Amino acid sequence: MEVKNKTLFNGAIYSGNIDNNVPSGYGIYETKNIKYEGYFKNGQFDLYGVLYDKIIKYKYTGEFKMGMKNGFGILEFDDGRYFEGIFNNNRCDDFGYMEYSDGEIYVGEFKNNLASGSGTVYYSNGNIFTGSFKNDKECGIGVIMENGNRSYGIKVEYSESGYTLIHGQIKLTSELNTHMVYRIVENNEYRFFGMIDKYSNLVKGIYHYNDDSKFSLFVGNITNEFKNGTLFLKNGDIFKGFYENNNLTGKGEYTILGKGTYIGEFIDGIKNGEFIFIDYNGNKYYHRYENDNLVYVREAVQ
């Protein structure tokens, strides 16, 4: 059933699909503190949507599960900060890309929403630091690059009183020349934020396609032309699984927003063989496809 400007039990104003008196499917939900446009399941934000926080003043566009940010998402703050990366129960505890309001850019690992682990910071003066971070600060051994062509090692120590940069250069060692580093890579085909190896091969990260592609972006692991992760299409569909040479290949989950999810094995981008289809109400069906043509449907026993 569809409603318009319905007042829910918590005082929120809701317009959209409703089931058992709670939001289900696509809708718009607004309180004095937030506004959400997207999909719901059992009254909670689910799958994909846009959340506006009127207090902290940001917009989040991305995946949701059980009412929280889960999966890939983009945060845009009113003060100019910009973040995109992986969320786990409203926190970034994986990797991401962060632009700060002063012009600095960080690419790398996060913990509890802070830069922690391995990463690279691009300073506003053009210098680059690659190394270890803790609680949004450089911490440990790293490499400074100045003017794009000179590098030397530095060491940053952490104590309870704060961070101290040990001035002066230290000898570059294998400890500094790690075979995996976080970088920004751009060309005519894509823009990439993430991990590359010592041969400059893309390994793991966020891969933005150019305007000519039917794909919007990919998040996950990369081995040559083979990718495993989450693929967002420009038509709004979401694919989770494997694909190769820009074709869905192997087992995966293909979600059409507002309709449901197909689970099965794709060959060169098309459905072949047995699939499970789960509609947005949770009903499960067995499908058989031949060259992307549906030839058999059976409702599963609940």
N, C-alpha and C positions, 0 to 999 in steps of 0.2 A: 504494500500500500504506500502511496506517496502522499506526503503532507507538506504544508507550507507554513513557515513561521509558527511552528508548534513549540510551546513552552514545555521543556522536559522537567523531570522531577527535581533536578539540581538548579533549575532556573535558566539553563541555556536555551537559546532560540535555535531551532533546527528546521531545515527544509531539505526534503529528500525522501529516500525510501526508508520504510520503517517496518519492523517485524517484531511481534510480541511486545509492542510498545517501546522498543529501543531501536536506534539507528542501525540499519543493515543495508549494505550496498552503497551507492554513491549519495553523498549529501553535503550540506554546508552547516556547520555547527559554530555557534558564537556565544561567548560569555564576555564579561567586562575585561577579562585578562587575555583571552586568546580568540583566534578565529581559525577554523580548520575547513579546508575544502578537499574532499577526497573520499576514500572508501572506508567503510565500517564493517565490523563483524562483531555480533553480539554486543553492540553498543560501544565498541572501542575502535580507535583509529587502527586501520589495518591495511596492509598491502602497499598502498602508495597514496601520497597526498601532499598538500601544502599547508604548513602550520605557521601562523603569524602570532608571535608573542608580543603583546602590547606593553608589557612591563620591561622586559630585557631589551625589547626592540630589535627583533631579528625575524627573518623569514627562513623556514626550513622546507626544502623540497626533496622528497625522497621516500624511502621505504619505512614502513611501520609494521609492528607486530605486537598484539596485545596492548595497544594503546601507547606504546613507546617507540622511539626512534630505534630501529633495528635494521641493519643492512647499510646500503650506500645512501648518502644524503649530502646535500649542499646547504650550508648556513651562510646567510648574507645579513650582516649587521648594519644598523643605521650609521655607525661610526666609521664605516669603511672596511672593517675586517671581513674577510671572506675565507670560508673553509669548505673543503670537500673531502670526504673520506668514509671510513667504515665505522658504524655505530653499533654499540651493544648495550641495550637497556638504557638509552639516552646518553651514554657516554662514548667518547672515542677511545677505544682501547686497542686499536690496531694500527693502521697507517693512514696518512692523509697529507693534504696540501693546505697550507695556511698562509694567507696574505695578511700582514698586519697593517694598521693604519699609518705607520711611519714609513712604509715602503718595503720593509723586510719580508722575505718569503722563506718559509720552512717546508721542507719535504722530508717525510720520514715517519718514524714510529711515535705513537702516542700512548699515554696511560693516564686514565682519569682526566681526559681532555687536555693534558699538558704534553709538550714535546719531551719524550723520555725514551731512551734507547738509541738506535742508530739513526742518523739523519744528516741533512745538509741545510745550512742556512745561507741565503743569498742576502748579504747586507745591502743597505741602501746606497753605500759608497762604492759598490761594485765588487768588493771582496767576497770570497766564498769560504765558509768553514764546513768541513766534512769530518764527522767524528761522533762522539758520544754526547748524549744530552740527559739531563735529569731535571724534572720540574721546570721545564721551559728554559733551561740554561745549559750552556756548554759545560760538559763535565767529563774529564778524562783526557785521553789522547786523541788528537785530531790533526788535520792538515789545513793550513790557511793558504789560499790562493789569492795573490794580489795582481791586479792588472791582467788577469787571465793567463799569465805565462810564468809566474814565479811561485813556488810553493815551499813551505817549510813547516816543520812540526811544532805544535805547542802542547802544553799540558795544563789542564785546568783542574784544580783540586776543590773538593767540596768539604765544608765543615759546618758545624751547627751555626756558626756566625755568618755563613754565606759562602760565596764563590770567590776564589782568588785566581787570577791569571798569573801563571809563572812566566815572567817576561823572558824574552830571548829565544833563540831558535834551538831546537833539539834535533838530533840526528834522525833522519827518516829511516824507519825500520820496517820489517814485514808487518809489525803490529799496526803501522799506519797505512800501509798499502794493501788494504783489505780487497778481496776480489769482488765484493759486492758493495755498492754504494748507492745512495739515493740521489736522483738527479731530475732536472727538467729537460726533456728532449722535444724539440719542435722541428717539423719540416712541412712540406706541402700536403702530406697525406694525413698527419695526425699531430696531436699535442699530448705528451705523455708525462705524468708525474709518478715517479716510483723508483724501483730498484733496477739497476743495470749491473752487468758483470764486467770483468776487466777487458772484455772484447767489445764493450758497448752494446751488447745484446740486451733487449728488454727482458726482464725476469718477472716482476710483480708490480702492479700499480694500477693507475687510472689512465685509461687510453681514450682520448677524445677523437672521434672521426671527423673528417672534413665535411663540408656542406654537401658534397656530391653523394655521400654514402647514405644508404637506408638505415644505417645504425647511428645511434647518438653517441653512446660511450660504453666502454667495457671496464669492469673492475675484477681483477683476479690475477691468475698466474699465466705466464706467456712462455712458450717454447717455440721459437721460430714462428711459423704461421699457425701453430696450435695453441688454443686458448681454453682455459678452464676457469669459469667464474660466472659472473652475472653480466648479461648483455641487455642494454636498453635500446629499443628501436624507436625511431622517430615517430612512428604511429601510436606510441604509447605501450606497446606490448613489451613483456619482460621475459627473457630466457635465462634459465640457470642450468649450466651444464657445459658440454664441450662443443667447440666449433673450430673449423679449420678452413683456411683460405676463404674466409667470409661466408662459409656455409655451415649451418647447424649439422654437426656430425657426432653420432653417438647418443648415449642416454642423456636425457635432460627433461626439464619442466618448462613448458611454454605457457605463459599466462596472458590471456586477453582480459584487460581490465573490464570489470563489470559483467563478464561472462563466465570465466572459469579457467582451469588449468589442465593442460594435456601432459601426461607423463608417459614417456616411452622412448623409443630409439629413432633418431632421425638419420636419414641417409641423404647426403648432398642437399640438405635444406628442406627435405620433404618427409612427410610421415609415411612410414611403411611398417606393416605388421600390427601387433597388438598394442593398444594404448589404453590407459585409464584416464577418463575425463571426470573431473570433479567440478561441478558447477558452483556458483558463488553461494548457494544455499547449503552446500555440503553434500549434495546428492552425488553418488558415484555411479559411473557407467563404464562398461567395457566396450571399446571401439576397435574395429579392425579397418586398416587403411591399405589401399593399393595405389601407389604413386599419388599420394595425397588425396585420394578419393575415398570417402567413407562408404564401406560396403556392408558393415554389420554393427548393430548397436544392441547391447543388453544391459539392463539396469542391474546393478549389483545388489545382492541381498544385504540389507542393513543389519 
